[in-house]
Every structure is written in structure tokens, then in C-alpha cells.
């Protein structure tokens, strides 16, 4: 892409994600389709404009470096959306960013040094995947901080107990951490890599142990059909398995699924009504990248700017 198209892509990605974040926070996690698909459409136009600027000579490179990451986001992302694991707007916005920003920005506060870091990397990772990783890290930190105290209090009061599976999982994580630390010492891996890996293990242990308690205590509400909104998520794990199987209940509550719920002889349903918003962390990760460039690569890979 030419410089003007790249700047326009960054601007559209930032403004669009900011507006989507506003809707995510103020409209019960509902981002309008015109916004998410509008961003995707502008991403397609940006790719087409970039190809036109080069006389369509780089179409194979563009297909591999820009279109393919967007397709990878949309494919598995759609399956996760249908499974009720991620919002549909989140998937479309990530795909749009993949088209609008195929590479990490140079970084307003980093100047030429950031570009040198990108050039020094051995493996070039599409920016959208790095953005998802940073967003997930920020989301994990915020969620951990939010639920740590109540979860520790619940554990102290005996409301959360470790079963055999939890103990086995913790033991496996402990062994994995010990092996990695030994490997990291032998291979002299950068300290930030070791730190991120150990934090990931800690988060994994925390959320595995307390995920059921967090869901029941903070995220799930028992509501009637009239209180269910389109694209809410049904907590099927909190219902009788026989009921779920008998009526073929699905997690993602589309308009047709809500209509089906109204016809079965059940008055109340456990629904995830208090799910935390994810787009604010995408916006934060995007802003950090625009300000500091590919800071994750510098922190984890220890890449030095090219002279």
C-alpha cells in the first residue's frame, strides 16, 4: 500500500474501533452492523486501492499477506461466534483491521527505530494476530484484577473447592512452568518472554479454578424470554443436560432461537447478561501500537533497531 492509503487505513481502524467501543460499552455489547461491516467494506476498498496504485502487479503478495490473515480471522472467528465464545462484531472488526492495517504502524513516538525493529524480526507476523494477542493480555490483566479479591474471599470461605481435575491441571501447569524456566535459562531467552509465559500460566490456573464461580456469581442472570436480547449467550452448562438435548438448545441466542425458547415449557433461563466488553482492550492495544509501533516484538524478541 502507498503511504496515503496506509495512513487512511490506520485512521479508519482507530476511529471505527473507538466508535465500536462506545457502542460496546453503552448498548449492552451490541455494535451496529453498519459500523462493523462498514469498516470491513472500507478495508476491502483500501486493499483494492493499494492494488490499483501498483497496477495490480502485487496481487499474489497482497492475497497472501493481507487477504489471507483476514480470511483466517473470519473463518475460525465465525465458528467461535456461533459457539457463543466471541461477539460477532469483534470478529468482523478484527477482519477489517487485518485489511486496513496489514503491518504494524511505525509508531508515532518511536520514529525510524520502530521500523528498524520490524525489519530485524526473523518471523513477520500479521499485525492483526499481534493485536489480538495484546488485546487478550490487557483483557486478562483487567479481568484478573477485577475478580481476584472476590475469588480469594470465596476460596477462603470454602465456596470454591478444588476437585481432582483442578488439582491435576495445577500440577501440569507447575511442571510446565518449571520445565520452561529451565529451558529459558539454558537458551538465555529474554526475560520478558519468560515473564509473559509465567503470567499466562498464572492466568490459566486462576481462570480454570474460578471460571465456574465467576460465571455464576457475576456473569449469569436467570431471566425470562422477554428479557433475552438477540445474540445473548445461553449458559447451557447450567441447565439439565437432558433438557438441553431434548430441545436442542444452542448457546448463541439468535432471533429464531429466542422464538424457540418461548415455545418450550420453561419460564426462566440462565443467560450471560453481564459479559465484559472486549473492544475497549482492542482499542487500547491499537492505540499502543500506533504510539509505540511493534512494541511487543521489541519487548519479547529483544530486537535492536537497524542502524
Protein Blocks (a to p, Z undefined) as FASTA:
>chain_A
ZZklmmmmmmmmmmmmmmmmmmmmmngoiacfklmmmmmmmmmmmmmmmmmmnoommmmm
mmmmmmmmmmmmmmmmmmmmmnopacfklmmmmmmmmmmmmbacebjklmmmlmmmmmmp
mbdcdfklmmmmmmmmmmmmmmmmmmmmmmmmmmmnopaccdfklmmmmmmmmmmmmmmm
mmmmmnopafklmmmmmmmmmmmmmmmmmmmmmmmmmmpccddfklpcehiacdfklpcf
klmmmnopafblcfklmmmmmmpccfbdcddfkbccfklmmmmmmmmmmmnopmklmmmn
opacdZZ
